[in-house]
Amino acid sequence: MNFAEEKLVWTRPPERCLIAPNRIEIVTRPHTDLWQRTYYHFRNDNAPVLQMETEEPYFSFMVKTDFSTAAHRFDQCGIALYLDSENWLKASVEYENGEFQHLGSVVTNGGYSDWATTAIDGRIRTMWYRLSRREDDYRIECSRDGVHYSQMRICHLNQGGGTIRFGLYACSPEESSFTAVFTDMQLTDCQWLPHDGQQPD
């Protein structure tokens, strides 16, 4: 399985974008986001998502994100696995201010989102992500250099078996816009190794 730009399909395309070999740029529109219900009670489902489809049950997808031009609260870009409005996951750095920003991930099952996050230095302007699939379970990792990855979360998607779609997203929930740049996209064998500890019940 290879990551090829010609296999990518938009869910809600942006007004402006660039798709070239090993480089994708998305110019975000104001008031775009992905979130479902939890705590805030609103339902936002209008962020552009660019994905490819696969039935492969075991793989890893890596990408480098550059958000150097993000400068407004909640500007974000990263990876996504978007099945429908109520079943998806995403991981990104979400801009807060010049001092700090949020590195986090959201998993949405059955129309309810959660948000796992940690604060990172506001001067960080790039981040790598690795999404790994083992059937309907998923692992999200991040890296500053594309070599050494740290686990962000392991999760289950209730609708995440069989054919799925995965790829990239970018959005600006408030009155702002920036250019999200994605490079170094790669598909490999699953880098999330089988568990060798406690056996299943």
N, CA, C and O atoms as a DFTB+ gen file, in Angstrom:
804 C
 N C O
     1  1       0.860      -1.192       0.000
     2  2       0.000       0.000       0.000
     3  2       0.892       1.236       0.000
     4  3       1.777       1.384       0.843
     5  1       0.640       2.124      -0.968
     6  2       1.419       3.348      -1.083
     7  2       0.524       4.561      -0.874
     8  3      -0.656       4.548      -1.225
     9  1       1.103       5.606      -0.296
    10  2       0.382       6.865      -0.171
    11  2       0.600       7.645      -1.458
    12  3       1.727       8.018      -1.783
    13  1      -0.469       7.885      -2.180
    14  2      -0.373       8.579      -3.460
    15  2      -1.410       9.681      -3.512
    16  3      -2.575       9.466      -3.178
    17  1      -0.986      10.853      -3.929
    18  2      -1.875      12.004      -3.929
    19  2      -3.109      11.778      -4.793
    20  3      -4.179      12.307      -4.491
    21  1      -2.974      10.992      -5.875
    22  2      -4.118      10.787      -6.755
    23  2      -5.206       9.916      -6.119
    24  3      -6.317       9.832      -6.644
    25  1      -4.893       9.275      -5.002
    26  2      -5.895       8.456      -4.314
    27  2      -6.709       9.255      -3.294
    28  3      -7.665       8.740      -2.714
    29  1      -6.329      10.498      -3.083
    30  2      -6.963      11.288      -2.033
    31  2      -8.293      11.878      -2.491
    32  3      -8.445      12.296      -3.639
    33  1      -9.249      11.901      -1.570
    34  2     -10.581      12.416      -1.861
    35  2     -10.961      13.401      -0.754
    36  3     -10.704      13.152       0.423
    37  1     -11.568      14.505      -1.138
    38  2     -11.978      15.521      -0.177
    39  2     -13.304      15.178       0.489
    40  3     -14.235      14.714      -0.170
    41  1     -13.386      15.401       1.769
    42  2     -14.646      15.583       2.480
    43  2     -14.706      17.073       2.808
    44  3     -13.952      17.556       3.652
    45  1     -15.585      17.787       2.154
    46  2     -15.664      19.249       2.275
    47  2     -14.341      19.907       1.866
    48  3     -13.535      20.240       2.734
    49  1     -14.105      20.096       0.587
    50  2     -12.864      20.722       0.143
    51  2     -12.768      22.173       0.601
    52  3     -13.790      22.836       0.777
    53  1     -11.544      22.671       0.795
    54  2     -11.363      24.084       1.132
    55  2     -11.508      24.936      -0.118
    56  3     -11.561      24.419      -1.234
    57  1     -11.571      26.231       0.080
    58  2     -11.627      27.131      -1.066
    59  2     -10.295      27.183      -1.792
    60  3     -10.255      27.332      -3.013
    61  1      -9.180      27.058      -1.029
    62  2      -7.849      27.121      -1.633
    63  2      -6.980      26.002      -1.092
    64  3      -6.960      25.742       0.111
    65  1      -6.264      25.343      -1.990
    66  2      -5.346      24.279      -1.585
    67  2      -4.326      24.048      -2.691
    68  3      -4.490      24.512      -3.820
    69  1      -3.287      23.334      -2.348
    70  2      -2.262      22.904      -3.302
    71  2      -1.991      21.434      -3.051
    72  3      -1.711      21.034      -1.921
    73  1      -2.073      20.624      -4.104
    74  2      -1.734      19.205      -3.998
    75  2      -0.655      18.917      -5.028
    76  3      -0.906      18.947      -6.233
    77  1       0.543      18.638      -4.545
    78  2       1.699      18.360      -5.396
    79  2       2.389      17.115      -4.854
    80  3       2.081      16.677      -3.746
    81  1       3.314      16.541      -5.611
    82  2       4.028      15.370      -5.094
    83  2       4.703      15.676      -3.757
    84  3       5.562      16.552      -3.662
    85  1       4.301      14.949      -2.750
    86  2       4.853      15.036      -1.397
    87  2       4.701      16.410      -0.755
    88  3       5.484      16.777       0.122
    89  1       3.709      17.164      -1.183
    90  2       3.425      18.445      -0.528
    91  2       1.955      18.810      -0.732
    92  3       1.466      18.890      -1.859
    93  1       1.280      19.024       0.367
    94  2      -0.112      19.438       0.326
    95  2      -0.265      20.680       1.190
    96  3       0.232      20.715       2.316
    97  1      -0.942      21.691       0.683
    98  2      -1.216      22.901       1.438
    99  2      -2.730      23.114       1.498
   100  3      -3.423      23.006       0.486
   101  1      -3.220      23.409       2.670
   102  2      -4.630      23.725       2.868
   103  2      -4.717      25.107       3.491
   104  3      -4.138      25.353       4.549
   105  1      -5.436      26.004       2.843
   106  2      -5.702      27.324       3.401
   107  2      -7.047      27.251       4.112
   108  3      -8.078      27.030       3.477
   109  1      -7.036      27.437       5.425
   110  2      -8.254      27.256       6.201
   111  2      -9.215      28.424       6.030
   112  3      -8.820      29.546       5.716
   113  1     -10.475      28.123       6.244
   114  2     -11.515      29.152       6.281
   115  2     -11.896      29.412       7.729
   116  3     -11.807      28.514       8.566
   117  1     -12.320      30.634       8.029
   118  2     -12.799      30.915       9.390
   119  2     -14.020      30.072       9.751
   120  3     -14.811      29.688       8.889
   121  1     -14.149      29.797      11.042
   122  2     -15.312      29.101      11.594
   123  2     -15.473      27.684      11.045
   124  3     -16.585      27.239      10.757
   125  1     -14.342      26.982      10.903
   126  2     -14.355      25.577      10.522
   127  2     -13.769      24.757      11.662
   128  3     -12.803      25.172      12.301
   129  1     -14.362      23.580      11.916
   130  2     -13.924      22.789      13.063
   131  2     -14.537      21.394      12.985
   132  3     -15.432      21.130      12.182
   133  1     -14.026      20.502      13.851
   134  2     -14.609      19.180      14.081
   135  2     -14.775      18.996      15.582
   136  3     -13.792      19.023      16.323
   137  1     -15.986      18.813      16.028
   138  2     -16.282      18.510      17.438
   139  2     -17.729      18.059      17.535
   140  3     -18.591      18.532      16.795
   141  1     -17.988      17.126      18.468
   142  2     -19.343      16.636      18.663
   143  2     -19.738      16.642      20.141
   144  3     -19.223      15.850      20.931
   145  1     -20.633      17.520      20.500
   146  2     -21.425      17.541      21.726
   147  2     -20.665      17.744      23.035
   148  3     -20.895      18.745      23.714
   149  1     -19.774      16.836      23.411
   150  2     -19.270      16.737      24.784
   151  2     -18.889      18.099      25.381
   152  3     -18.143      18.866      24.772
   153  1     -19.397      18.380      26.547
   154  2     -19.116      19.561      27.360
   155  2     -19.606      20.858      26.713
   156  3     -20.392      21.596      27.306
   157  1     -19.132      21.131      25.484
   158  2     -19.497      22.384      24.834
   159  2     -20.920      22.337      24.273
   160  3     -21.560      23.372      24.088
   161  1     -21.405      21.116      24.004
   162  2     -22.760      20.859      23.509
   163  2     -22.957      21.209      22.041
   164  3     -23.917      20.742      21.430
   165  1     -22.070      22.023      21.454
   166  2     -22.241      22.313      20.038
   167  2     -21.742      21.151      19.185
   168  3     -21.034      20.259      19.653
   169  1     -22.135      21.198      17.925
   170  2     -21.738      20.171      16.954
   171  2     -21.131      20.894      15.761
   172  3     -21.845      21.546      14.999
   173  1     -19.817      20.780      15.595
   174  2     -19.104      21.407      14.478
   175  2     -18.597      20.314      13.547
   176  3     -17.881      19.407      13.972
   177  1     -18.968      20.407      12.291
   178  2     -18.631      19.339      11.347
   179  2     -18.424      19.920       9.955
   180  3     -19.057      19.486       8.992
   181  1     -17.532      20.908       9.854
   182  2     -17.346      21.553       8.561
   183  2     -15.879      21.748       8.176
   184  3     -15.587      22.491       7.240
   185  1     -14.950      21.094       8.881
   186  2     -13.529      21.202       8.520
   187  2     -13.233      20.389       7.262
   188  3     -13.786      19.302       7.089
   189  1     -12.376      20.894       6.389
   190  2     -11.967      20.091       5.229
   191  2     -11.074      18.929       5.662
   192  3     -10.183      19.088       6.496
   193  1     -11.333      17.760       5.077
   194  2     -10.552      16.562       5.359
   195  2     -10.179      15.928       4.022
   196  3     -11.031      15.765       3.149
   197  1      -8.907      15.572       3.864
   198  2      -8.399      14.969       2.632
   199  2      -7.893      13.574       2.969
   200  3      -6.958      13.420       3.754
   201  1      -8.520      12.549       2.367
   202  2      -8.254      11.178       2.815
   203  2      -8.142      10.193       1.660
   204  3      -8.586      10.460       0.543
   205  1      -7.539       9.054       1.957
   206  2      -7.578       7.904       1.072
   207  2      -8.283       6.757       1.777
   208  3      -8.378       6.735       3.004
   209  1      -8.773       5.813       1.003
   210  2      -9.567       4.707       1.527
   211  2      -8.756       3.418       1.493
   212  3      -7.971       3.194       0.572
   213  1      -8.950       2.575       2.501
   214  2      -8.247       1.301       2.529
   215  2      -9.023       0.270       3.329
   216  3      -9.789       0.616       4.228
   217  1      -8.821      -0.995       2.997
   218  2      -9.312      -2.118       3.782
   219  2      -8.179      -2.760       4.575
   220  3      -8.416      -3.670       5.370
   221  1      -6.948      -2.292       4.364
   222  2      -5.783      -2.893       5.012
   223  2      -5.922      -2.798       6.537
   224  3      -6.043      -1.694       7.069
   225  1      -5.906      -3.930       7.250
   226  2      -6.140      -3.890       8.700
   227  2      -4.913      -3.528       9.529
   228  3      -5.047      -3.228      10.715
   229  1      -3.717      -3.548       8.933
   230  2      -2.491      -3.267       9.687
   231  2      -1.601      -2.352       8.852
   232  3      -1.095      -2.765       7.809
   233  1      -1.407      -1.117       9.302
   234  2      -0.520      -0.200       8.596
   235  2      -0.171       0.951       9.514
   236  3      -0.778       1.119      10.572
   237  1       0.817       1.753       9.105
   238  2       1.151       3.015       9.767
   239  2       1.260       4.115       8.716
   240  3       1.762       3.896       7.614
   241  1       0.784       5.293       9.078
   242  2       0.819       6.461       8.209
   243  2       1.542       7.583       8.935
   244  3       1.181       7.935      10.058
   245  1       2.568       8.149       8.293
   246  2       3.341       9.236       8.874
   247  2       3.219      10.492       8.019
   248  3       3.089      10.412       6.797
   249  1       3.264      11.655       8.673
   250  2       3.233      12.923       7.953
   251  2       3.863      13.998       8.827
   252  3       3.774      13.955      10.054
   253  1       4.500      14.959       8.173
   254  2       5.025      16.135       8.860
   255  2       4.086      17.299       8.611
   256  3       3.688      17.552       7.474
   257  1       3.733      18.007       9.673
   258  2       2.876      19.183       9.546
   259  2       3.675      20.443       9.877
   260  3       4.502      20.453      10.789
   261  1       3.411      21.494       9.121
   262  2       4.027      22.804       9.356
   263  2       2.902      23.822       9.500
   264  3       2.121      24.039       8.574
   265  1       2.832      24.439      10.671
   266  2       1.776      25.401      10.961
   267  2       2.389      26.747      11.347
   268  3       1.925      27.422      12.265
   269  1       3.442      27.113      10.620
   270  2       4.193      28.333      10.930
   271  2       3.334      29.586      10.861
   272  3       3.605      30.561      11.563
   273  1       2.300      29.572      10.023
   274  2       1.494      30.771       9.857
   275  2       0.265      30.781      10.775
   276  3      -0.509      31.737      10.746
   277  1       0.077      29.748      11.577
   278  2      -1.027      29.756      12.548
   279  2      -0.753      30.818      13.606
   280  3       0.329      30.846      14.193
   281  1      -1.707      31.674      13.847
   282  2      -1.462      32.791      14.767
   283  2      -2.700      33.198      15.536
   284  3      -2.694      34.223      16.218
   285  1      -3.765      32.415      15.441
   286  2      -5.003      32.759      16.126
   287  2      -5.473      31.570      16.950
   288  3      -5.236      30.417      16.591
   289  1      -6.133      31.860      18.044
   290  2      -6.601      30.822      18.951
   291  2      -7.377      29.724      18.215
   292  3      -8.292      29.996      17.438
   293  1      -6.981      28.483      18.484
   294  2      -7.608      27.255      17.988
   295  2      -7.228      26.887      16.557
   296  3      -7.655      25.834      16.083
   297  1      -6.434      27.714      15.831
   298  2      -5.924      27.269      14.530
   299  2      -5.248      25.915      14.704
   300  3      -4.513      25.717      15.671
   301  1      -5.484      24.976      13.783
   302  2      -4.962      23.612      13.963
   303  2      -4.846      22.873      12.640
   304  3      -5.558      23.176      11.682
   305  1      -3.934      21.892      12.597
   306  2      -3.826      20.995      11.456
   307  2      -3.163      19.708      11.916
   308  3      -2.377      19.708      12.864
   309  1      -3.483      18.615      11.244
   310  2      -2.893      17.338      11.635
   311  2      -3.476      16.185      10.859
   312  3      -3.878      16.328       9.704
   313  1      -3.516      15.024      11.517
   314  2      -4.039      13.813      10.892
   315  2      -5.506      13.630      11.268
   316  3      -5.975      14.132      12.289
   317  1      -6.209      12.901      10.418
   318  2      -7.612      12.601      10.688
   319  2      -7.949      11.224      10.140
   320  3      -7.368      10.764       9.157
   321  1      -8.885      10.589      10.790
   322  2      -9.523       9.375      10.289
   323  2     -11.014       9.633      10.440
   324  3     -11.597       9.415      11.502
   325  1     -11.618      10.104       9.352
   326  2     -12.992      10.595       9.380
   327  2     -13.882       9.606       8.636
   328  3     -13.764       9.437       7.422
   329  1     -14.782       8.949       9.386
   330  2     -15.706       7.987       8.794
   331  2     -17.037       8.648       8.456
   332  3     -17.546       8.499       7.345
   333  1     -17.596       9.376       9.416
   334  2     -18.787      10.188       9.220
   335  2     -18.804      11.217      10.342
   336  3     -17.882      11.263      11.156
   337  1     -19.841      12.040      10.391
   338  2     -19.839      13.159      11.320
   339  2     -19.782      12.733      12.779
   340  3     -19.395      13.532      13.632
   341  1     -20.158      11.497      13.088
   342  2     -20.213      11.059      14.477
   343  2     -19.175      10.013      14.832
   344  3     -19.178       9.495      15.949
   345  1     -18.284       9.692      13.901
   346  2     -17.268       8.661      14.136
   347  2     -15.975       9.053      13.434
   348  3     -15.860       8.958      12.213
   349  1     -14.999       9.498      14.235
   350  2     -13.738       9.960      13.658
   351  2     -12.710      10.187      14.757
   352  3     -13.031      10.179      15.946
   353  1     -11.477      10.386      14.337
   354  2     -10.417      10.817      15.247
   355  2      -9.554      11.850      14.548
   356  3      -9.516      11.920      13.319
   357  1      -8.860      12.654      15.350
   358  2      -7.925      13.630      14.802
   359  2      -6.825      13.871      15.820
   360  3      -7.016      13.644      17.015
   361  1      -5.676      14.330      15.348
   362  2      -4.564      14.733      16.214
   363  2      -3.917      15.960      15.606
   364  3      -3.757      16.051      14.388
   365  1      -3.540      16.916      16.468
   366  2      -3.004      18.173      15.955
   367  2      -2.352      18.967      17.070
   368  3      -2.436      18.620      18.248
   369  1      -1.693      20.051      16.657
   370  2      -1.309      21.116      17.581
   371  2      -2.310      22.243      17.375
   372  3      -2.527      22.700      16.253
   373  1      -2.917      22.683      18.471
   374  2      -3.923      23.735      18.429
   375  2      -3.335      25.005      19.035
   376  3      -2.982      25.044      20.213
   377  1      -3.237      26.034      18.212
   378  2      -2.617      27.284      18.655
   379  2      -3.419      27.915      19.788
   380  3      -4.649      27.917      19.765
   381  1      -2.714      28.446      20.770
   382  2      -3.374      29.165      21.867
   383  2      -2.882      30.604      21.923
   384  3      -3.673      31.540      21.804
   385  1      -1.562      30.784      22.106
   386  2      -0.965      32.122      22.091
   387  2       0.533      31.963      21.852
   388  3       0.990      30.851      21.588
   389  1       1.286      33.008      21.934
   390  2       2.710      32.913      21.657
   391  2       3.512      32.149      22.687
   392  3       4.661      31.785      22.436
   393  1       2.916      31.899      23.854
   394  2       3.634      31.221      24.928
   395  2       3.415      29.717      24.928
   396  3       4.358      28.960      25.156
   397  1       2.183      29.266      24.676
   398  2       1.921      27.832      24.686
   399  2       0.820      27.502      23.689
   400  3       0.090      28.377      23.224
   401  1       0.722      26.210      23.374
   402  2      -0.321      25.696      22.506
   403  2      -0.636      24.271      22.947
   404  3       0.064      23.718      23.796
   405  1      -1.676      23.674      22.383
   406  2      -2.133      22.367      22.835
   407  2      -1.802      21.287      21.805
   408  3      -2.269      21.341      20.667
   409  1      -1.004      20.323      22.206
   410  2      -0.784      19.111      21.429
   411  2      -1.807      18.101      21.915
   412  3      -1.795      17.729      23.089
   413  1      -2.685      17.654      21.043
   414  2      -3.739      16.789      21.536
   415  2      -4.385      15.947      20.453
   416  3      -4.042      16.028      19.274
   417  1      -5.335      15.133      20.901
   418  2      -6.084      14.273      19.996
   419  2      -7.525      14.186      20.464
   420  3      -7.821      14.288      21.655
   421  1      -8.407      13.997      19.504
   422  2      -9.835      13.851      19.771
   423  2     -10.299      12.542      19.159
   424  3      -9.980      12.242      18.008
   425  1     -11.050      11.762      19.924
   426  2     -11.693      10.554      19.424
   427  2     -13.196      10.721      19.605
   428  3     -13.666      11.048      20.694
   429  1     -13.932      10.497      18.545
   430  2     -15.379      10.645      18.563
   431  2     -16.022       9.317      18.198
   432  3     -15.846       8.818      17.087
   433  1     -16.767       8.749      19.133
   434  2     -17.520       7.525      18.928
   435  2     -18.991       7.809      19.183
   436  3     -19.354       8.329      20.238
   437  1     -19.841       7.467      18.216
   438  2     -21.269       7.615      18.397
   439  2     -21.721       9.028      18.687
   440  3     -22.710       9.235      19.391
   441  1     -21.004      10.002      18.151
   442  2     -21.431      11.388      18.264
   443  2     -20.997      12.122      19.503
   444  3     -21.515      13.201      19.793
   445  1     -20.035      11.553      20.262
   446  2     -19.499      12.239      21.441
   447  2     -17.985      12.273      21.365
   448  3     -17.343      11.229      21.240
   449  1     -17.409      13.464      21.440
   450  2     -15.970      13.657      21.329
   451  2     -15.320      13.696      22.700
   452  3     -15.931      14.119      23.682
   453  1     -14.059      13.245      22.754
   454  2     -13.225      13.534      23.910
   455  2     -11.987      14.277      23.430
   456  3     -11.706      14.319      22.232
   457  1     -11.249      14.861      24.365
   458  2     -10.044      15.612      24.001
   459  2      -8.965      15.292      25.012
   460  3      -9.102      15.603      26.195
   461  1      -7.885      14.668      24.547
   462  2      -6.703      14.413      25.373
   463  2      -5.625      15.389      24.924
   464  3      -5.297      15.454      23.739
   465  1      -5.067      16.154      25.872
   466  2      -4.184      17.238      25.455
   467  2      -3.094      17.500      26.481
   468  3      -3.230      17.175      27.661
   469  1      -2.009      18.097      26.000
   470  2      -0.944      18.578      26.871
   471  2      -0.422      19.892      26.307
   472  3      -0.437      20.091      25.092
   473  1       0.035      20.785      27.166
   474  2       0.564      22.074      26.717
   475  2       2.001      21.916      26.249
   476  3       2.799      21.237      26.894
   477  1       2.333      22.548      25.120
   478  2       3.691      22.558      24.605
   479  2       4.107      23.997      24.317
   480  3       3.269      24.898      24.289
   481  1       5.387      24.203      24.107
   482  2       5.946      25.524      23.863
   483  2       5.298      26.170      22.634
   484  3       5.134      25.526      21.598
   485  1       4.939      27.432      22.759
   486  2       4.315      28.146      21.660
   487  2       5.222      28.402      20.475
   488  3       4.746      28.767      19.400
   489  1       6.523      28.217      20.654
   490  2       7.452      28.440      19.549
   491  2       7.569      27.244      18.621
   492  3       8.178      27.360      17.558
   493  1       7.012      26.109      18.983
   494  2       7.047      24.928      18.113
   495  2       6.167      25.181      16.897
   496  3       5.005      25.564      17.033
   497  1       6.717      24.969      15.719
   498  2       6.003      25.310      14.496
   499  2       5.839      24.134      13.546
   500  3       5.213      24.275      12.495
   501  1       6.395      22.966      13.897
   502  2       6.220      21.754      13.096
   503  2       5.982      20.583      14.036
   504  3       6.385      20.613      15.199
   505  1       5.320      19.547      13.519
   506  2       5.116      18.323      14.285
   507  2       4.868      17.169      13.318
   508  3       4.158      17.310      12.322
   509  1       5.465      16.038      13.632
   510  2       5.209      14.800      12.903
   511  2       4.154      13.996      13.649
   512  3       4.046      14.066      14.873
   513  1       3.376      13.229      12.884
   514  2       2.412      12.305      13.473
   515  2       2.547      10.932      12.821
   516  3       2.930      10.805      11.658
   517  1       2.221       9.914      13.607
   518  2       2.153       8.553      13.071
   519  2       0.863       7.908      13.570
   520  3       0.649       7.759      14.773
   521  1       0.020       7.532      12.631
   522  2      -1.219       6.826      12.918
   523  2      -1.040       5.371      12.544
   524  3      -0.697       5.059      11.404
   525  1      -1.270       4.470      13.500
   526  2      -1.122       3.039      13.250
   527  2      -2.452       2.338      13.487
   528  3      -3.188       2.659      14.420
   529  1      -2.738       1.386      12.630
   530  2      -3.987       0.630      12.718
   531  2      -3.717      -0.835      12.995
   532  3      -2.861      -1.452      12.362
   533  1      -4.457      -1.388      13.949
   534  2      -4.525      -2.828      14.162
   535  2      -6.011      -3.182      14.222
   536  3      -6.631      -3.183      15.286
   537  1      -6.561      -3.483      13.041
   538  2      -7.979      -3.767      12.864
   539  2      -8.821      -2.555      13.282
   540  3      -8.742      -1.523      12.615
   541  1      -9.627      -2.628      14.359
   542  2     -10.435      -1.466      14.737
   543  2      -9.872      -0.733      15.951
   544  3     -10.575       0.048      16.592
   545  1      -8.601      -0.986      16.263
   546  2      -7.881      -0.249      17.294
   547  2      -6.801       0.611      16.636
   548  3      -6.253       0.248      15.596
   549  1      -6.505       1.750      17.256
   550  2      -5.606       2.728      16.640
   551  2      -4.654       3.315      17.668
   552  3      -4.977       3.450      18.848
   553  1      -3.469       3.659      17.178
   554  2      -2.471       4.318      18.019
   555  2      -2.044       5.599      17.339
   556  3      -1.769       5.604      16.139
   557  1      -1.983       6.698      18.097
   558  2      -1.534       7.985      17.588
   559  2      -0.245       8.352      18.309
   560  3      -0.175       8.310      19.537
   561  1       0.780       8.715      17.531
   562  2       2.067       9.135      18.085
   563  2       2.465      10.470      17.473
   564  3       1.959      10.862      16.422
   565  1       3.383      11.164      18.151
   566  2       3.920      12.420      17.639
   567  2       5.437      12.413      17.748
   568  3       6.020      11.630      18.499
   569  1       6.064      13.300      16.983
   570  2       7.523      13.367      16.964
   571  2       7.953      14.764      16.555
   572  3       7.304      15.403      15.726
   573  1       9.049      15.238      17.137
   574  2       9.620      16.518      16.723
   575  2      10.573      16.369      15.543
   576  3      10.837      17.344      14.839
   577  1      11.099      15.151      15.312
   578  2      12.121      14.964      14.274
   579  2      11.763      13.913      13.233
   580  3      12.544      13.698      12.307
   581  1      10.624      13.253      13.343
   582  2      10.256      12.223      12.390
   583  2      10.973      10.907      12.599
   584  3      10.830       9.992      11.788
   585  1      11.738      10.793      13.667
   586  2      12.488       9.569      13.966
   587  2      12.042       8.979      15.295
   588  3      11.710       7.797      15.378
   589  1      12.037       9.798      16.320
   590  2      11.702       9.353      17.665
   591  2      10.262       9.759      17.982
   592  3       9.960      10.944      18.123
   593  1       9.384       8.773      18.090
   594  2       7.971       9.018      18.311
   595  2       7.573       8.721      19.755
   596  3       8.115       7.820      20.395
   597  1       6.610       9.503      20.253
   598  2       6.047       9.301      21.582
   599  2       4.549       9.052      21.454
   600  3       3.864       9.705      20.667
   601  1       4.058       8.113      22.226
   602  2       2.650       7.765      22.161
   603  2       1.774       8.884      22.726
   604  3       2.033       9.403      23.811
   605  1       0.734       9.245      21.973
   606  2      -0.263      10.189      22.447
   607  2      -1.472       9.468      23.035
   608  3      -1.999       9.848      24.081
   609  1      -1.895       8.418      22.334
   610  2      -3.015       7.646      22.857
   611  2      -3.209       6.368      22.052
   612  3      -2.788       6.271      20.900
   613  1      -3.855       5.387      22.683
   614  2      -4.393       4.196      22.036
   615  2      -5.904       4.297      22.167
   616  3      -6.412       4.657      23.229
   617  1      -6.621       3.986      21.106
   618  2      -8.068       4.129      21.157
   619  2      -8.750       3.084      20.285
   620  3      -8.120       2.418      19.463
   621  1     -10.045       2.965      20.490
   622  2     -10.893       2.077      19.710
   623  2     -11.942       2.915      19.003
   624  3     -12.514       3.829      19.598
   625  1     -12.197       2.613      17.743
   626  2     -13.294       3.234      17.013
   627  2     -14.387       2.193      16.803
   628  3     -14.155       1.144      16.202
   629  1     -15.566       2.495      17.299
   630  2     -16.645       1.520      17.214
   631  2     -16.991       1.154      15.778
   632  3     -17.416       0.032      15.501
   633  1     -16.805       2.108      14.861
   634  2     -17.065       1.866      13.443
   635  2     -15.766       1.760      12.640
   636  3     -15.762       1.926      11.420
   637  1     -14.662       1.479      13.346
   638  2     -13.347       1.555      12.716
   639  2     -12.820       0.282      12.117
   640  3     -11.627       0.209      11.819
   641  1     -13.652      -0.738      11.921
   642  2     -13.216      -1.955      11.256
   643  2     -13.525      -1.918       9.772
   644  3     -14.250      -1.038       9.308
   645  1     -12.985      -2.859       9.031
   646  2     -13.271      -2.931       7.598
   647  2     -12.666      -1.776       6.830
   648  3     -11.534      -1.368       7.091
   649  1     -13.426      -1.250       5.880
   650  2     -12.962      -0.142       5.056
   651  2     -13.006       1.159       5.843
   652  3     -14.024       1.494       6.450
   653  1     -11.899       1.888       5.828
   654  2     -11.822       3.178       6.514
   655  2     -11.239       4.225       5.566
   656  3     -10.792       3.910       4.463
   657  1     -11.254       5.457       6.016
   658  2     -10.603       6.553       5.302
   659  2      -9.733       7.312       6.296
   660  3     -10.126       7.508       7.446
   661  1      -8.570       7.733       5.863
   662  2      -7.642       8.434       6.751
   663  2      -6.827       9.422       5.942
   664  3      -6.678       9.283       4.728
   665  1      -6.294      10.437       6.645
   666  2      -5.469      11.416       5.945
   667  2      -5.225      12.658       6.771
   668  3      -4.719      12.570       7.890
   669  1      -5.584      13.838       6.224
   670  2      -5.168      15.128       6.760
   671  2      -6.372      16.046       6.953
   672  3      -7.408      15.894       6.306
   673  1      -6.202      16.999       7.862
   674  2      -7.237      18.017       8.020
   675  2      -6.587      19.311       8.511
   676  3      -5.466      19.304       9.019
   677  1      -7.308      20.415       8.351
   678  2      -6.883      21.708       8.894
   679  2      -8.120      22.567       9.056
   680  3      -9.055      22.479       8.260
   681  1      -8.125      23.409      10.102
   682  2      -9.290      24.255      10.310
   683  2      -8.951      25.432      11.215
   684  3      -7.923      25.445      11.893
   685  1      -9.849      26.425      11.208
   686  2      -9.727      27.618      12.035
   687  2     -11.091      27.897      12.656
   688  3     -11.943      28.514      12.017
   689  1     -11.310      27.454      13.891
   690  2     -12.629      27.583      14.503
   691  2     -13.106      29.014      14.717
   692  3     -14.313      29.252      14.768
   693  1     -12.198      29.966      14.843
   694  2     -12.627      31.342      15.054
   695  2     -12.412      32.162      13.782
   696  3     -12.297      31.600      12.692
   697  1     -12.357      33.477      13.918
   698  2     -12.278      34.374      12.761
   699  2     -10.826      34.501      12.311
   700  3     -10.172      35.509      12.578
   701  1     -10.325      33.465      11.622
   702  2      -8.927      33.470      11.197
   703  2      -8.736      32.535      10.015
   704  3      -9.652      31.819       9.611
   705  1      -7.533      32.555       9.472
   706  2      -7.163      31.666       8.384
   707  2      -5.640      31.526       8.387
   708  3      -4.928      32.477       8.709
   709  1      -5.143      30.338       8.029
   710  2      -3.706      30.129       7.894
   711  2      -3.475      29.034       6.873
   712  3      -4.410      28.350       6.458
   713  1      -2.219      28.870       6.468
   714  2      -1.858      27.843       5.500
   715  2      -1.184      26.687       6.215
   716  3      -0.096      26.842       6.771
   717  1      -1.827      25.534       6.201
   718  2      -1.266      24.310       6.778
   719  2      -0.511      23.555       5.694
   720  3      -1.031      23.347       4.598
   721  1       0.713      23.146       6.001
   722  2       1.575      22.477       5.025
   723  2       1.862      21.060       5.509
   724  3       2.265      20.852       6.654
   725  1       1.649      20.085       4.622
   726  2       1.872      18.673       4.930
   727  2       2.910      18.116       3.957
   728  3       2.772      18.253       2.741
   729  1       3.949      17.487       4.505
   730  2       4.999      16.897       3.673
   731  2       5.418      15.548       4.255
   732  3       4.933      15.137       5.309
   733  1       6.325      14.865       3.555
   734  2       6.937      13.619       4.028
   735  2       5.894      12.568       4.396
   736  3       6.032      11.875       5.404
   737  1       4.865      12.455       3.588
   738  2       3.809      11.476       3.831
   739  2       4.274      10.088       3.414
   740  3       4.846       9.904       2.340
   741  1       4.022       9.130       4.270
   742  2       4.527       7.782       4.028
   743  2       3.602       6.742       4.645
   744  3       3.108       6.918       5.758
   745  1       3.371       5.653       3.910
   746  2       2.659       4.491       4.416
   747  2       3.640       3.339       4.546
   748  3       4.440       3.096       3.642
   749  1       3.584       2.632       5.665
   750  2       4.485       1.507       5.899
   751  2       3.715       0.357       6.526
   752  3       2.534       0.475       6.851
   753  1       4.420      -0.764       6.688
   754  2       3.886      -1.829       7.524
   755  2       3.611      -1.269       8.913
   756  3       4.208      -0.268       9.308
   757  1       2.730      -1.895       9.642
   758  2       2.335      -1.395      10.954
   759  2       3.537      -1.332      11.901
   760  3       4.198      -2.339      12.156
   761  1       3.803      -0.128      12.414
   762  2       4.906       0.060      13.353
   763  2       4.470      -0.148      14.806
   764  3       5.282      -0.043      15.726
   765  1       3.208      -0.436      14.999
   766  2       2.646      -0.724      16.315
   767  2       2.696      -2.232      16.502
   768  3       1.837      -2.958      16.001
   769  1       3.693      -2.690      17.216
   770  2       3.962      -4.117      17.301
   771  2       2.912      -4.844      18.133
   772  3       2.296      -4.237      19.010
   773  1       2.697      -6.144      17.872
   774  2       1.737      -6.913      18.680
   775  2       2.118      -6.876      20.153
   776  3       3.298      -6.859      20.504
   777  1       1.112      -6.862      20.998
   778  2       1.328      -6.832      22.441
   779  2       1.878      -8.182      22.910
   780  3       1.369      -9.237      22.531
   781  1       2.940      -8.130      23.751
   782  2       3.559      -9.375      24.229
   783  2       3.495      -9.502      25.749
   784  3       4.275     -10.247      26.344
   785  1       2.571      -8.779      26.378
   786  2       2.443      -8.833      27.838
   787  2       1.257      -9.659      28.270
   788  3       1.136     -10.821      27.882
   789  1       0.371      -9.074      29.074
   790  2      -0.798      -9.785      29.593
   791  2      -1.646     -10.324      28.441
   792  3      -1.902      -9.617      27.466
   793  1      -2.070     -11.553      28.557
   794  2      -2.866     -12.193      27.523
   795  2      -4.340     -11.805      27.672
   796  3      -4.803     -11.519      28.776
   797  1      -5.078     -11.798      26.544
   798  2      -6.503     -11.470      26.620
   799  2      -7.261     -12.459      27.501
   800  3      -6.842     -13.604      27.672
   801  1      -8.386     -11.999      28.060
   802  2      -9.245     -12.882      28.848
   803  2      -9.870     -13.950      27.970
   804  3     -10.627     -14.788      28.460
